[in-house]
């Protein structure tokens, strides 16, 4: 099956701990994204990557870090510097513009992070 | 001013009626427009995208875009209880910018 997988589905963290959220896709998409969603709010962009070994900060990158060593993988680390990390984290990927559906993004199932 | 605005709702419609969801955006240079459906506790699912002024139909869904007035709408015909969800509008502010800006979403409730 082609798609985007995120793990774990639920994650609990103690204050002061770093945690890493996994995102893998087998769609052969170049671009990948991380969003955070808080209750009653839209999605906010944390980081994005358009090619391997390159990534850019989104609107709320403080307290987060990413890597893009492989095309298929774009893990997100939530560091202890993130003041309010409890949220629903969504990973997305996007096909190249020539593939139709310009700028279209497809989402994984998400990881719900709770800080205890 | 928020870049993408939606009425939070909830919008309640009876089963079989037409649901009309609206979205306005602030960046006049926006090029791509999307509607996503999100069930409670789940991730967003793409319903439609539209790039040009006018209407685009896909089954029971019709997206309408008016760039001059900077709004995009989604019509759902013959609404079903399974359509009850939050509908997110998303916009690409720059041509081929690869970045989507999302509205906060409109909650739709279809009552049987």
Interface residues (C-beta under 8 A of the other chain):
Chain A: X31 X35 X40 X41 X42 X43 X44 X45 X48 X50 X58 X90 X94 X97 X101 X102 X103 X104 X105 X106 X107 X108 X109 X110
Chain B: X4 X8 X31 X32 X34 X36 X42 X43 X44 X45 X46 X49 X51 X88 X90 X92 X96 X97 X98 X99 X100 X102 X103 X104 X105
